[in-house]
Amino acid sequence: MAEKNQSGDFTRLFRILGFFWAFGFGIFATVASLTLESAGLSHWEIGLQSSAYYLCIGLSSLFVPWIISLFGKRCVFFGMVMAGLTCLVFPLAGDWYSWMLLRGGNGLAAAMSLVPLETMVIQQSPVEKKNRFFGYFELSLALGFGAGGALGPALETVKPGLSYLLGGTVILLGAVLALPIPTSLAQEQRLEGPSPSRVLKCWVWFSTAFTQGFLEGGLLTFAGLQIIGLGYGNREVAFVFASMFFGVVVSMLGVARLADRFGGIRILALTHGISLLLLMGLSFSNSINWIITLVWGVGLAYGCQYAIALVALEKEFPKSQQPGANALYLALNCLGSVLGPVLISLFPFGMGLNSLWQAGAFPILVLILAWLGMACLRPGRTGNW
């Protein structure tokens, strides 16, 4: 009983740390684009800045195990300190290269913070409750992300730079709480890469990693600019992000459960279809009330895809290949997040047919068409319906 209570104490601390980090990241991700546009940067340059963040997460994740071997659980502390400092300093920078360096440094900090935290959550959770405990941790990230993303643009209307001060301070407070983490990372086991044949069998899930990252990176970078381009202000931007993140939270709490009852592949198909329809609906809407409502639906649809995918990959890959499969999923997700802002920046923004939503919908449309084509040509290769 004491051991179970101790595990619960560990994971509660990890959820608090995750919330603090995600709160600061939510502010940084949503406000940085507004700051860069006010400084005169083009959409192409802003897209490159956002892509630098996700690129550094993807590349850094390859080296984080080596960093963990050097610093152990202190890796969380160093990562959160770096994340807090880059957030605090960002509004003080005055040139393109400094902003790029800070965004890249924040990406490295994210990998250093999250990878060991997620590993310790899994290792310290009771065997019979690992999925539940890890789900709570992911929910804490979503709540922090949503709170920061909604509050950041609103604070910028009060005083420019205030949101960065709050976000950086909260992350640094989390770093202080991370100092006495009462557990260590387990020794690394001998693992092997994911089997190519299994990867091909699960191509829909890995393609979903890319489409989800593409949509997420594009929306976080340009949704605020799209709303402002329609004639609204930071207050409406805050409502849009709050609505989207609230949809993600509801998705994690409710929609993911439907996968247990009806099957993950069916729910995945449903979420892709709903996302496509809602994004196309957003393309024809300039009403802020409709945008807020439809964006909530988009968050509801794609918010559960990550959790559903990880559960599916756990079933398809043996334990020795699961870390490699999850790493591949993360890499493809980051690749989508890198390409999303860059490619979407090439589309014109403005009134009428709002190209942001169309660009975000395009990879989903391609995946659905490929999925339907495979279902017709090779029945049984698209999952167990």
N, C-alpha and C positions, 0 to 999 in steps of 0.2 A: 504493500500500500504506500509506504514511504517513497519507494522508487517511482511509482506512478505519479505521486504528487510532485516529486522532484522534476520529472519529465515535463509535467504541466507547467511548472514554474519556468523551466528553460524556454519552452515554446512561447509562453506569454511574453517573456522578455524579447524574444526574437520578433514577435509580432509588433511590439512597441517600436523596436529599432527599424523594422520594415516600414511602419507607418511614418516615422520621422523622416526616413530617407525619401520615401515616395512623395511626401508632402512638399519637400524642397524641390524634388525633380518636377513635380506637377507645376509648380510656379515657374521654374526655369524654362521648361519646355514650351509653355504657353505664352510667356511674356517676352522671351528672347526675340521671337520673330517681330513683335511689335516694336521692340527697341531698335532692332536692325533696320526696319523700314523707316522709322522716324529719323534714323541717321543717314538715310538716302540710299541704302543698298537696294539693288534690284531683286526681283523674285528669284532669278537664277542664283544670285549670290547668297540669298537667304536659304535657298534650297541646299546649296553646297555646305553652308554652315550646319544645318540640321543633319545632313548626311554624314558629316565628320563625326558627330556624336555616335550615331549607330555603327559607323565603320569601326570606330575605336572600341566599342563594346564587343563587336564580333571578333576583331583581331586580338583584343586583350584577353578574351575568354580562353584563347589557346594557350596563354602564358600564365593565367591565374593559378592553375595547379602548381606550377613551379614557384610562384610567389607565395602561395599558401605553405609550401614545404619550407620556405625560409622564415615566415613570420607566424604561421599557424593562425590561431584565432585573432591575433592582433591585426591581421589583414583587414578585418572589418573596421577596426578603429582607424587605420591609416586611410582606407577607402572613404570613410565618411568624413574625415578631416579634409581630404582633398576635394570631395564633393561640395562641402560647405564653403570652403575657401574660393573655389572657382565660381560658385554662385554669388558670393559677396563681391568679388572683384569684377565680375562681368560688366556691370553698368559703368565702371570706372575706366574700362578700356576704350580706346578711341580710334582704333584702326582695324582693318579687315583681318590682318594676320593675328593680332592679339585675340580677337573674338574667336577665330578659328582654333587657335591653340587652347583657349579656355574651354570651348565646346569639346574638343578632343580629350582634354584632361578630365572633363566631367564624365565622358564615356568610359575612360579607364577606371575612374573612381567608382562608377556604377558596377563594373565587373568585379572589382575588388571587394565591394560591399555585399553584393547579392549572391555571388557564387558560394562563398563560405557560409553565409547565412542560410541559404537554401539547403546546403549540405548538412549543416548542423541540425536544422529542423527535422530533416528526414532521419538522421542518425539517432536523435534523441527522442523521437516520438515512439510511443508504444507500438509494437508490431501490428496489433489488431486495429490501430487507429491512425496509421500513417497517412492515409489519404485524407481523412478528416482534418488532422492537424495541419497538413500541408495546405489544404484548402483554406483553412482559417488564415494561414500566413499570406496566401495570395489575396485573400479578401482584404487583409489589412493594407496590402500594397495598393489595391484598387481604391480603398477609402481615402488613403493619404493622397494618392494621385488625383482623385476627384476633388478633394477639398482644396489642395494647392492649386489645381488648374482652374477652379472656379473663383478662388479668392485673389489669385495673382493679378489678372486684368483689372479687377475692381480696385485693388490697392494702387495700381498705377494711375488711376484717375484722381486719387487723393494726393499723391506725391510721387513723381517718377523716382524709381530706385527703391521705394519702400518695400515692394514685394520681394526684391532680391535680398534685402536686409533680413526680412522675416524668414524667408526660405533658407538662407545660409545659416542663420542662427539656430533654427530648429534642427538642421542636420548636424551642426556642431554639438548641440545638446545630446543628440543621439550618439555621437561619437564618445562623449563622456560616459554615457550609460553603457557603452560597449566595452569599456575598459575592464570591468570585473566579470566578464562573461565566464560563468563557472563551469565551463566544459571545453573540451578540446576536440579537434577533428580526428576521426579514426584514421588508421594507417591506410594508405592507398592500396587497393587490391589489384591483382593482375586482371586486366580487362582486355577486350578485343574490340575491333571496330565493327560497325554494323554490317551484316551480310548484304552484298549488292542485290541479291535476289529478293531478300526481304524488303529492302528499300524500294525496289521497283514494285513489289506487291503493294506497298503502302504509299504509292506515288500521290494519291489524293490527299493524304494527310500532310505530306511534306510540301505539296503545292499550296496547301492551305496556310502553311507557315509563311510562305512568300506573300500571298495575297493579303493576309492579315497584317503583316509588317508593312506592306506597301500602303494599305489604307490608313493604318495607325500613324505612320511617319508623315504621310501627306496631310492628314487632318490636323495633327498637332502643329504642323508647321504653318499651314495656310488657312485653316478654318477661320481663325481670328481675322486675318487679312481679308478673307472673302466677305465676312459680315461687315467689316468696316467699308469695304468697297461697295456694298449695297446701301451705304448711307447711315448705318447704325454706329453706335459707340462702344466703348469698352464695357459698359454695363451689359449690353446685349451679348457681347462676346463671352462675358462671365456666365450668363444664363445658358448659352449654347454649350459651353464646356461642362457646366454642372449637369445639364440634362444628359449629355452623352455619357459621362462617367456614372451617373445614377443608373442609366440603362445597363452599363457594364456590371455594376454591383448586383442589380436585380437578376441579371443573367447568371452570375456565379452562384447566387443563392437558389434560383429556381429552375432555370432552363437546363443546367447541367444534370439535374436529377432526372429529367425526361430521358436522357441518354441511357440511364440504367434500366428504364422501363421499355423504351421503344427501340433501343439500339443506337450506338454512337454514329454510325454511318448515315442513318436516316435523319437524325437531328442535324448532322453536319450539312447534308443536302438542303434541309429546310432553312438553316441559318444563311447559307449562301444565297438561296433564292430570295429570301426576305431582304437581305442586305442589298442585292442588286435592284430590286423593285424600289426600295426606299431611297437609294442613291439617285436613281433616275427621277423619282418624284421630287427630290431636292433640286434637281437641275431645272425644274420648271417653276420653282417657288421663290418669290422674293419677300414673302411675308415672314416676319421674325417669329410669329407664333407657330406657323407651320414648320419652319426650320427647326425650332426648338423641339417640337413634337416628333418630327421625322428623325432628327439626330438621336433622340432617345431610343427610337426603334433600332437605329443602326448599332448603337452601343449594346442594346439588348441582344441583337442577332450575333454580332461577332465577339462579344465579350466572353462567351463560354467556349469558344473554339479551342483556345489554348489548353484548357483543362481536359476537354473531351479528347483532344489529340494525344496528350500525354498518357491518358488511360488506355487509349487504343494501342499506342506504341508499346506500352508495358505488356500488353497481351500478345503482341506480334513478335517481340524480340526476347530471346533468353536473357537472363539477368546479366550475363557477362557482356552482352551487347547493348543493354539499355542505356548506360551513360553515353556511349557513342551515338546512339540513335537520338537521344535528347540533345546532344551537342550539335548534331546535324540539323535538327529542327530549329534550334536557336540560331545557328549560322544562316539558314535560309530566311528566318524571320528578320534577322538584322540586314540581310541582303535586300529584302523588300523594303525595309525602313530606310536604307541608303538610297535606293533607286527611286522610291516614291517621291520624296521632296524634289529631287533633281528633275525627274521627268515631268512632274506636275507643274513645275515652275515654267516649263516651255509653253503651257497653255495660257491664253489670255484670260484675265479675270474681268469681271464687270457684271452688268445687268443682263437680263434675259436668260439664255441658256448658260447656267453657271458651270464653267468647265471643270472646276475643282471636283465636283461630285461625279461628273462623267469620267474624269481621269481615274478617280478612285474605283469606279465601277468596272473599268475596262478589264483588269486582270481577273476579276471575279467572273465576268462574262466569258472570257477565254477558258477558264477552268471548267465552268459549267458545260460549255460546248464540247471540250475535250472529254469530260466525264461522260456525257451522253453518247459521244462517238464511241468511246471504249465500251460502254454498256451494250451498244448495238453490235459492235464487231466482236467483242470478247466477253460474253456474259460470264459473270462470276469473278472477273478480275478487278471489279470496282468495290468490292466489299461484300459482306454478308447482309443482305437486306431482309 
